[in-house]
Amino acid sequence: MPSSYEGAEPICISGETGGSQQLTLLEAEVSLTGNEWQKHPIVTGPEAPCILGVDYLWRGYFKDPKGYWWAFGIAASEVEEIELLSSLPGLSEDPSVVGLLRVEEQQVPVATTTVHWQQYRTNRDSLVPIHKLIRQLEGQGVISRTRSPFNSPIWPVRKSNGEWRLTVDYRGLNEVTPPMSAAVPDMLELQYELESKAAKWYATIDIANAFFSIPLAAECRPQFAFTWRGVQYTWNRLPQGWKHGPTICHGLIQTALEKGEAPEHLQYIDDIIVWGSSAEEVSEKGKKIIQILLQVGLTLLCFMAKGPAQEIQFLGVRWHDGQRQIPMDIINKIAAMSPPTNKKETQAFLGVVGF
């Protein structure tokens, strides 16, 4: 957008005016609705065109005052008379809601020796959001207060939407945790398989707070302790940052889908994609999988169930007509960053690429 204020990061934009422009990139707070403000990169400069990019609109799922859902990035002709997955009953609008998978409390590997790491200094911007998250998770029974000889430091990670993820630095614990067979598929192999389908239509489902939906056996919990503002907590559900978390989460969701006789799909931990030759086919597949996930106690968010659409993003890759490409906004962000040299810069990079 045109502005006399220039950002600190230079960027070259080609094609918008028939040539190239040397503009700057800054992070601004933007909103489609006047509510739910989010941080998003904006290209600006005195000669910048006044354009709201598809990279931002693609995120723009919101409900208008009449109760209709708007989904930017999906052409109207593509979804005419097709029921979007986001409109299905049982999906939540609250991103903080946590489900509870209907399985036995999980017996997970326990550390062979006690690990006690003190909390180190964290990003100042994360303090208030992390405190709020801890209060929410305690109220939902995901974490509880404890006294344990174990302790690991909190390591907050900023997500791509500007919000913060409560993760714990379990490097010390991971070193003394017995191994277990990994069951998470290789991301590149998944991309090759999806490419081989030569699909025309897609839909994706991202399970909300999947790790926090998996109950842990009481005797396995003390090893996951962490301290916040002088109070020690531990996880009653599967934590993020522990090395076996992805394997356990992927396996339990895979089992639930198999027992429910889910239609053909690809799964990577808590991300699922279906495909087909028509919107109707994809819609039916997506509905079936959503029904299975809801029946086993998992929570799905309406804005994290996307499609049917002829172009969609899955695991950081944009898919269209059976072909994949890296989204341009991710390429620009990575190109504008210097290689990380410390923990803070590494956190920023992980947030940019969506981890």
C-alpha positions as CSV (number, residue, x, y, z in Angstrom):
1,M,0.0,0.0,0.0
2,P,1.2,3.6,-0.6
3,S,2.8,5.2,2.5
4,S,5.4,7.7,3.4
5,Y,6.6,5.3,6.1
6,E,9.1,2.8,4.8
7,G,9.9,-0.6,6.4
8,A,13.4,-1.7,7.3
9,E,13.6,-4.6,4.9
10,P,14.0,-3.8,1.1
11,I,12.1,-6.0,-1.4
12,C,11.9,-6.0,-5.2
13,I,8.4,-6.4,-6.6
14,S,8.0,-7.4,-10.3
15,G,4.9,-7.4,-12.5
16,E,2.6,-5.1,-10.7
17,T,3.2,-2.0,-12.9
18,G,4.8,-3.7,-15.9
19,G,8.3,-3.5,-14.5
20,S,10.0,-3.8,-11.1
21,Q,9.7,-1.6,-8.0
22,Q,12.1,-1.4,-5.1
23,L,9.8,-1.2,-2.1
24,T,10.1,-2.1,1.6
25,L,8.6,-4.8,3.8
26,L,7.2,-4.2,7.3
27,E,4.9,-6.1,9.7
28,A,1.6,-4.4,10.4
29,E,-1.6,-5.2,12.3
30,V,-4.4,-5.8,9.8
31,S,-8.0,-7.0,10.0
32,L,-10.7,-7.8,7.5
33,T,-13.5,-7.2,9.9
34,G,-12.3,-4.5,12.4
35,N,-11.9,-7.3,14.9
36,E,-9.4,-10.1,15.3
37,W,-6.4,-8.1,14.4
38,Q,-3.4,-10.1,13.1
39,K,0.2,-9.2,12.3
40,H,1.0,-9.6,8.6
41,P,3.8,-8.5,6.3
42,I,2.9,-5.5,4.1
43,V,4.8,-4.1,1.2
44,T,4.9,-0.3,1.4
45,G,6.5,2.8,-0.1
46,P,5.6,6.1,-1.7
47,E,4.9,4.5,-5.1
48,A,3.4,1.2,-3.9
49,P,0.1,0.2,-5.4
50,C,-3.0,0.0,-3.2
51,I,-3.6,-3.7,-3.3
52,L,-4.6,-6.2,-0.6
53,G,-2.7,-9.3,-1.5
54,V,-4.1,-12.8,-1.9
55,D,-1.5,-14.0,0.6
56,Y,-3.5,-12.2,3.2
57,L,-7.0,-12.7,1.8
58,W,-6.3,-16.5,1.7
59,R,-6.4,-16.4,5.5
60,G,-9.6,-14.4,5.5
61,Y,-12.3,-16.7,6.8
62,F,-14.8,-14.7,8.8
63,K,-18.5,-14.5,9.6
64,D,-20.4,-11.3,8.6
65,P,-23.3,-9.8,10.7
66,K,-25.9,-11.8,8.8
67,G,-24.1,-15.1,9.7
68,Y,-22.6,-15.8,6.3
69,W,-19.1,-17.2,6.1
70,W,-16.7,-15.5,3.7
71,A,-13.7,-17.5,2.4
72,F,-11.3,-15.4,0.3
73,G,-9.1,-17.3,-2.1
74,I,-11.8,-19.6,-3.4
75,A,-13.6,-18.4,-6.5
76,A,-17.4,-18.3,-6.3
77,S,-17.7,-20.4,-9.4
78,E,-15.7,-23.1,-7.8
79,V,-17.9,-23.5,-4.7
80,E,-21.3,-22.7,-6.2
81,E,-23.9,-25.0,-4.6
82,I,-21.1,-27.0,-2.9
83,E,-21.2,-27.2,0.8
84,L,-17.9,-26.0,2.2
85,L,-16.4,-28.1,5.0
86,S,-16.2,-25.0,7.2
87,S,-20.0,-24.8,7.3
88,L,-20.5,-28.4,8.6
89,P,-22.2,-28.8,12.0
90,G,-20.0,-29.6,15.0
91,L,-17.1,-27.4,14.1
92,S,-16.0,-24.8,16.6
93,E,-15.2,-21.1,16.1
94,D,-13.1,-20.9,19.3
95,P,-9.4,-21.5,18.7
96,S,-8.7,-22.1,22.4
97,V,-11.0,-25.1,22.7
98,V,-9.4,-28.5,23.4
99,G,-10.9,-31.9,22.7
100,L,-10.3,-35.2,24.5
101,L,-9.6,-38.2,22.4
102,R,-11.6,-41.2,23.5
103,V,-8.6,-43.5,24.2
104,E,-7.0,-45.0,27.3
105,E,-4.5,-42.7,29.1
106,Q,-1.3,-43.3,27.2
107,Q,1.6,-45.1,28.8
108,V,4.6,-43.3,27.2
109,P,8.4,-43.9,27.6
110,V,9.7,-42.5,30.9
111,A,13.2,-40.9,31.2
112,T,15.9,-43.1,32.6
113,T,17.4,-40.3,34.8
114,T,16.0,-37.1,36.3
115,V,16.5,-33.9,34.3
116,H,16.2,-30.5,35.9
117,W,16.9,-27.4,33.8
118,Q,16.3,-24.0,35.1
119,Q,14.1,-21.5,33.2
120,Y,16.1,-19.1,31.0
121,R,15.1,-15.7,29.8
122,T,12.4,-15.7,27.2
123,N,11.2,-13.3,24.6
124,R,9.6,-10.3,26.4
125,D,6.7,-10.1,23.9
126,S,5.7,-13.7,24.8
127,L,5.2,-13.1,28.6
128,V,1.6,-11.9,28.6
129,P,0.3,-14.3,25.9
130,I,2.0,-17.3,27.5
131,H,0.6,-16.4,31.0
132,K,-2.8,-16.3,29.4
133,L,-2.3,-19.6,27.7
134,I,-1.2,-21.3,30.9
135,R,-4.3,-20.0,32.7
136,Q,-6.5,-21.4,29.9
137,L,-4.8,-24.8,29.8
138,E,-5.0,-25.1,33.6
139,G,-8.7,-24.3,33.5
140,Q,-9.2,-27.0,30.8
141,G,-7.3,-29.7,32.7
142,V,-4.6,-29.9,30.1
143,I,-1.9,-28.9,32.7
144,S,-2.0,-29.0,36.5
145,R,0.2,-27.8,39.3
146,T,2.7,-30.3,40.6
147,R,5.9,-30.8,42.6
148,S,8.4,-32.8,40.6
149,P,12.2,-33.4,40.6
150,F,12.0,-32.9,36.9
151,N,12.0,-29.5,35.3
152,S,12.4,-28.1,31.7
153,P,12.3,-24.5,30.6
154,I,9.5,-22.9,28.6
155,W,10.5,-22.0,25.0
156,P,7.7,-19.9,23.4
157,V,7.5,-20.0,19.6
158,R,5.7,-17.3,17.7
159,K,3.3,-18.8,15.1
160,S,3.0,-17.5,11.5
161,N,-0.2,-15.6,12.5
162,G,1.6,-13.7,15.2
163,E,0.2,-15.6,18.1
164,W,2.4,-17.6,20.5
165,R,2.7,-21.4,21.0
166,L,3.4,-22.8,24.5
167,T,6.3,-25.2,23.9
168,V,8.8,-26.5,26.4
169,D,12.5,-27.1,25.8
170,Y,12.7,-30.8,26.3
171,R,16.2,-31.3,24.8
172,G,17.5,-32.5,28.1
173,L,14.6,-34.8,28.7
174,N,14.8,-36.1,25.1
175,E,18.4,-37.2,25.6
176,V,17.5,-39.6,28.4
177,T,14.1,-40.8,27.0
178,P,14.1,-44.4,25.7
179,P,13.5,-44.8,21.9
180,M,10.3,-45.9,20.2
181,S,9.6,-46.7,16.6
182,A,8.9,-43.6,14.6
183,A,5.6,-43.8,12.6
184,V,5.4,-40.3,11.1
185,P,5.6,-40.3,7.3
186,D,8.2,-38.4,5.4
187,M,6.8,-35.0,4.2
188,L,8.5,-35.3,0.9
189,E,7.1,-38.8,0.2
190,L,3.7,-37.4,1.0
191,Q,4.1,-34.7,-1.6
192,Y,5.2,-37.2,-4.2
193,E,2.2,-39.4,-3.5
194,L,-0.2,-36.4,-3.6
195,E,1.4,-35.2,-6.9
196,S,0.9,-38.7,-8.4
197,K,-2.9,-38.4,-7.9
198,A,-3.2,-35.5,-10.4
199,A,-6.2,-34.3,-8.6
200,K,-8.5,-31.4,-9.6
201,W,-10.1,-30.7,-6.3
202,Y,-8.8,-30.7,-2.7
203,A,-9.9,-30.2,0.9
204,T,-7.8,-30.0,4.0
205,I,-8.6,-30.6,7.7
206,D,-6.3,-29.5,10.5
207,I,-7.2,-30.9,13.9
208,A,-7.3,-28.2,16.7
209,N,-4.9,-28.7,19.6
210,A,-4.4,-32.3,18.7
211,F,-1.5,-33.0,21.1
212,F,-3.4,-31.5,24.0
213,S,-6.3,-33.8,23.3
214,I,-4.4,-37.0,24.1
215,P,-4.5,-38.0,27.8
216,L,-1.3,-39.2,29.6
217,A,-1.2,-41.9,32.3
218,A,-0.5,-40.3,35.7
219,E,2.8,-42.1,36.3
220,C,4.2,-40.6,33.0
221,R,3.4,-37.0,33.8
222,P,6.1,-35.8,36.4
223,Q,8.9,-35.9,33.7
224,F,7.1,-33.1,31.7
225,A,7.2,-30.5,34.6
226,F,8.0,-26.9,33.9
227,T,8.0,-23.7,36.0
228,W,6.2,-20.5,35.3
229,R,6.3,-17.5,37.7
230,G,7.4,-19.6,40.6
231,V,4.7,-22.3,40.1
232,Q,5.6,-25.7,38.8
233,Y,3.2,-27.4,36.4
234,T,3.1,-30.6,34.4
235,W,1.1,-31.9,31.4
236,N,-1.9,-34.2,31.8
237,R,-2.0,-34.4,28.0
238,L,0.6,-34.9,25.4
239,P,3.0,-31.9,25.3
240,Q,4.6,-30.2,22.3
241,G,8.4,-30.3,22.1
242,W,8.8,-33.9,23.4
243,K,10.5,-36.1,20.9
244,H,7.9,-38.9,20.8
245,G,4.9,-36.5,20.7
246,P,4.5,-36.5,16.9
247,T,4.7,-40.3,16.6
248,I,2.1,-40.9,19.3
249,C,-0.3,-38.2,18.0
250,H,0.0,-39.4,14.4
251,G,-0.5,-43.1,15.3
252,L,-3.6,-42.4,17.4
253,I,-5.3,-40.3,14.8
254,Q,-4.3,-42.8,12.1
255,T,-5.9,-45.6,14.2
256,A,-9.1,-43.6,14.7
257,L,-9.4,-43.0,10.9
258,E,-8.8,-46.6,10.1
259,K,-11.4,-47.8,12.6
260,G,-13.9,-45.3,11.2
261,E,-13.2,-46.6,7.6
262,A,-12.1,-43.2,6.4
263,P,-12.0,-42.6,2.6
264,E,-8.7,-42.3,0.8
265,H,-6.6,-39.5,2.3
266,L,-3.1,-38.5,3.3
267,Q,-2.2,-37.6,6.9
268,Y,0.7,-35.9,8.5
269,I,0.2,-35.9,12.3
270,D,-2.8,-33.6,12.7
271,D,-3.1,-32.4,9.1
272,I,-5.2,-34.3,6.6
273,I,-5.9,-33.8,2.9
274,V,-8.5,-35.4,0.6
275,W,-8.7,-35.0,-3.2
276,G,-10.8,-36.0,-6.1
277,S,-12.0,-35.2,-9.6
278,S,-15.0,-33.2,-8.5
279,A,-16.1,-30.9,-5.7
280,E,-18.9,-33.2,-4.8
281,E,-16.5,-36.2,-4.4
282,V,-14.1,-34.2,-2.2
283,S,-16.9,-32.7,-0.1
284,E,-18.3,-36.2,0.7
285,K,-14.8,-37.5,1.6
286,G,-14.2,-34.5,3.8
287,K,-17.6,-34.9,5.6
288,K,-16.9,-38.5,6.4
289,I,-13.5,-37.8,7.9
290,I,-14.8,-34.9,9.9
291,Q,-17.6,-37.1,11.3
292,I,-15.0,-39.7,12.4
293,L,-12.8,-37.2,14.1
294,L,-15.7,-35.5,16.0
295,Q,-17.0,-38.9,17.1
296,V,-13.7,-39.9,18.8
297,G,-13.6,-36.6,20.7
298,L,-11.3,-34.4,18.7
299,T,-12.1,-30.7,18.1
300,L,-12.2,-29.1,14.6
301,L,-12.3,-25.4,13.9
302,C,-14.4,-24.1,11.1
303,F,-11.6,-21.9,9.7
304,M,-9.2,-24.9,9.7
305,A,-11.4,-27.1,7.5
306,K,-10.9,-25.7,4.0
307,G,-12.3,-26.6,0.6
308,P,-13.5,-28.1,-1.6
309,A,-11.3,-25.9,-3.8
310,Q,-9.2,-26.3,-6.9
311,E,-6.2,-24.6,-5.2
312,I,-5.3,-25.3,-1.6
313,Q,-2.4,-25.2,0.8
314,F,-1.2,-28.3,2.6
315,L,2.0,-28.6,4.7
316,G,3.3,-25.3,3.6
317,V,2.9,-26.1,-0.1
318,R,0.2,-24.8,-2.5
319,W,-1.5,-27.4,-4.7
320,H,-3.3,-26.7,-8.0
321,D,-4.2,-29.2,-10.7
322,G,-1.9,-31.8,-9.3
323,Q,1.1,-29.5,-9.2
324,R,2.8,-28.0,-6.1
325,Q,4.5,-24.7,-5.5
326,I,5.9,-22.8,-2.5
327,P,3.6,-19.8,-1.7
328,M,5.1,-16.6,-2.8
329,D,4.6,-14.9,0.6
330,I,6.8,-17.6,2.2
331,I,9.5,-17.3,-0.4
332,N,9.6,-13.5,0.1
333,K,9.8,-13.9,3.9
334,I,12.6,-16.4,3.8
335,A,14.5,-14.3,1.1
336,A,14.2,-11.2,3.4
337,M,15.7,-13.0,6.4
338,S,19.3,-13.5,7.2
339,P,20.4,-17.0,8.4
340,P,19.6,-17.4,12.1
341,T,22.6,-17.1,14.4
342,N,20.9,-17.4,17.8
343,K,17.9,-18.9,19.6
344,K,15.7,-15.8,19.1
345,E,16.4,-15.6,15.3
346,T,15.7,-19.4,15.1
347,Q,12.4,-18.9,16.8
348,A,11.5,-16.1,14.3
349,F,12.5,-18.3,11.3
350,L,10.3,-21.2,12.6
351,G,7.4,-18.9,12.9
352,V,7.8,-17.6,9.3
353,V,7.8,-21.1,7.9
354,G,4.8,-22.2,10.0
355,F,6.3,-24.5,12.6
